[in-house]
Amino acid sequence: MPRVTATKTPTSYADVAAALIAGGAPTVYAVRVLAAQSALETARWSALYNWNLGNITTASSEDWYDVGTGLHFKSYTSLQDGATS
């Protein structure tokens, strides 16, 4: 399991909403709910690391990072990747 560096990737509602729409969120309501959940999970994206919009953990061989909790959080290479996972 390759460990990667935890890098802050702060963003905005507009960018998250655009990524969710581009990723295929079916309705404006879905975009709002997904963005709200993501904002809650990441302190309004100020504590967003490696584009992981939902603080998704992993136990597989995917790239992961740790922020001192002992959990392996999944790492994404872009906002779009994080939004479509």
Stockholm file with secondary structure:
# STOCKHOLM 1.0

chainA/1-85         MPRVTATKTPTSYADVAAALIAGGAPTVYAVRVLAAQSALETARWSALYNWNLGNITTASSEDWYDVGTGLHFKSYTSLQDGATS
#=GR chainA/1-85 SS CCBCCCCBCCCCHHHHHHHHHHTTCCSHHHHHHHHHHHHHHTTTTTTCBTTCTTCCBCCSSSCEECSSSSCCEECCSSHHHHHHC
#=GC SS_cons        CCBCCCCBCCCCHHHHHHHHHHTTCCSHHHHHHHHHHHHHHTTTTTTCBTTCTTCCBCCSSSCEECSSSSCCEECCSSHHHHHHC
//
